[in-house]
Amino acid sequence: MNYRNDFIYFTDKLIARLKDYYGDNYSISISEIIKNNGQIKHSILIRREDESLTPNIYIDDMYDSYLEGETFL
């Protein structure tokens, strides 16, 4: 599996686990953020259906740990 396919697998599993945890009242998605220095960061957005504010939780370090064999999914 290449890096991109592995990242998609990782994010799909992460989204599925979070949807199981939070239930139907929350929307879970992945976003790609381009920082001012041009660096691309990936974040997960967990939004309750009746709220407009959503925190960006960066997942790049979590993905790096996953690649090193850490299990948390």
Secondary structure, DSSP 8 states (H G I E B T S, - for coil): --HHHHHHHHHHHHHHHHHHHH-TTEEEEEEEEE-TTS-EEEEEEEEETT-----EEE-HHHHHHHHTT----
